[in-house]
Amino acid sequence: MKTYLHILSFAKPYRQYIPQYLVYASLSILFGLINLTLLIPLFKVLFNQVDESALTEMQNAPSFSLSAEYATQTFNYYFLSIVETRGKIGALAFVCGTIVISVFLSNLFRYVSGLTLAKIRASTIQKLRMRIFNQVSHLHLGYFSNERKGDIMSRMTNDVQEVENSVVNTLKVVFRDPATIIGYFAVLLIMSPQLTVFVLLVLILSGVIISQINKRLKKRATESQESLARIVGILDEVLSGMRIVKAFNARQLVEKTFEKEVNHYARTNVAMARKQELASPTSEFLGVTVVAGILLFGGILVLNNDSSLSASEFITYIIIFSQMLNPARSITNSISSIQRGLASGERIFRIIDTEPQIVERENARTLPGFEQEIRFDNISFAYENERVLENINFTLKKGKTIALVGPSGGGKSTLADLLPRFYDPTEGTIYLDDVALNEYQIKELRQHMGIVTQESILFNDTILNNITFGKPDATEEEVVQAAKIANAHDFIMETPQQYQTVVGERGSKLSGGQRQRISIARAVLKNPAILILDEATSALDSESERLVQEALTHLMQNRTSLVIAHRLSTIQHADEIVVVQQGKIVERGTHLELVEEDGLYRKLTQMQAV
């Protein structure tokens, strides 16, 4: 119930629609009841049961009152007038015409209430999707290292769709169907309290049986959604790594992995279907059994004259009760379906309820500009229990370049990720102009930084939009100038639509060097005061590396740069080189100073010179 109410809380901003829905649904139920109760006078006309005493009672127009009795007496008054003026055939035509009008109005209001509910449903799901997306975009990078991307995607797509189909789509169960049943029960109770008590006892027994079936659905539903998430994850990995799959002849291996998960998903769904599909036929069987019981029990009462119901009223009673079966079956099916939606809802809320580790302080400072220096003061960092950095200290002056070098896995990239606050240090403080980073507004802080990584991240959009990604209001002249500085303009002009060329998913239509130069153009256009380069040339061939390195040289002019380098030839002119090994600084100095020492840096340069 907690999860269901949590989901419904997303409908709060749209509560202005709820009064409309309640009015329309109530009118639909009211006219539905009217067209059924009109069967009583219809049957009386057909079976010649309009006796003299009833006629005398119906001759006087009733006094106005807000009651069901007034409505009944008013209808009987006009019904008698029709009988007297037009005869029984005329009265029969009048009742039939009234039933048609009543049915039309009942269905009209049901349609309008359905549209109103659709607005609530669509708005609720829209808000839920945006809430998940906003939450995911606010989460720290470490969250994405611990969670499978396919599972996150599945929660944002399949689980939300399941919530829409199974939970929000059953909002009518909250009011319309129960109200319909209550309304019908009220009419039945008025018609025959004795028979209705019998019906109620049988229905309670039926409800207990159905609830026992529904109780076991949720566990299977959770397994099903988690299995589907793993399927999406496998698909994402295989499609992203198709080149490797083919190169290593691993098609059968990935097919086997995929088949295993698909089979598990199928088995889970079949097991769930055994229970879910059992609910509807069981409900229908019990409903028909109840109707048969009513026919037997009520028929005996009528035939023995032990009931207040006449034959025509008894037939009407049966018809009204039969109309209760549809909303009752709808409630049963909805409850079965809701179990699956609640399982998806719980998976969604595990993301929504995750607390972001990178938070902004209240009244955080703005950062008009970078003026002096960045200082790493006794910085240590650990991923959960794995210590990655320990007691890191260095200062990066404005306009200077510091290069981080060392063996892979030493913590260089983690160190660079601390600067834009992708992570926060476990211990120590990073200062920017003598103010701790966490005292600045995150958006303001990152606005002054540009990042170029080893993996050039491009979106399936035009070259123009990829370059202007961080500055969407840039002019065409600014974009072209940035592309020229990044050595990208010439190859862009050779593409089919030039700056309007779509680069494909992850820039698949471009070479590695071309993708990297567009990434550099994006950084140039942003014109950041602080530049972070994370092995920006390590994955390129010699020609591409030369062009990219020229672009980086242009980009680094008059900027404060933190450079992570694998190829040491690219950072020989850095103002300071910091050698990091196993999370600690083991050497520091200029290129010439470090080459003179018999340390790790000298060994690395000798290895690359071979």
Secondary structure by P-SEA (a helix, b strand, c coil): caaaaaaaccccccccaaaaaaaaaaaaaaaaaaaaaaaaaaaaaaaccccaaaaaaacccccccccaaaaaaaaaaaaaaaaaaccaaaaaaaaaaaaaaaaaaaaaaaaaaaaaaaaaaaaaaaaaaaaaaaaaaaccaaaaaaccaaaaaaaacaaaaaaaaccccccccccaaaaaaaaaaaaaaaacaaaaaaaaaaaaaaaaaaaaaacccaaaaaaaaaaaaaaaaaaaaaaaaaaaaaaacaaaaaaaaaaaaaaaaaaaaaaaaaaaaaaaaaaaaaaaaaaaaaaaaaaaaaaaccccccaaaaaaaaaaaaaaaaaaaaaaaaaaaaaaaaaaaaaaaaaaacccccccccbbbbbccccccccccbbbbbccccccccbbbbbbcccbbbbbbccccccaaaaaaaaaccccccbbbbbcccccccccccccccccbbbbccccccccccaaaaaacccccccaaaaaaaaaaaccaaaaaacccccccccccccccccaaaaaaaaaaaaaaacccbbbbccccccccaaaaaaaaaaaaaaacccccccccccccccccccbbbbbccccccccccaaaaaacccaaaaaaaaaac
